[in-house]
Amino acid sequence: GHRERFEQQGLDLAECDFKTVLVDPPRAGLDADTVKLVGKFDTIVYISCNPDTLHNNVRDLSETHTCTQFALFDQFPYSHHVECGVILKKREGAPCSNGGS
């Protein structure tokens, strides 16, 4: 069926105050611009199929966020593939999503 964009439905995203973002990137992880973008949110829920790129992205995000929860899911038994889930929360004193502090 036909889907309308938020703007077509009359929702002005600029008026919303989103505080949480969910990311589930490809095996390559998040690129630098996306890390910068998600770093503006108070809470990041990060799902990853690649622990190496997850580590790199969390290291970069640790400047503004701290890891509060981590889970490892063995969805593919008898293989080396795993899924990881991480919840990152903005550190005290880190810039807010609206540009304040």
Order of alpha helices (4+ residues) and beta strands (2+ residues): beta-alpha-beta-alpha-beta-beta
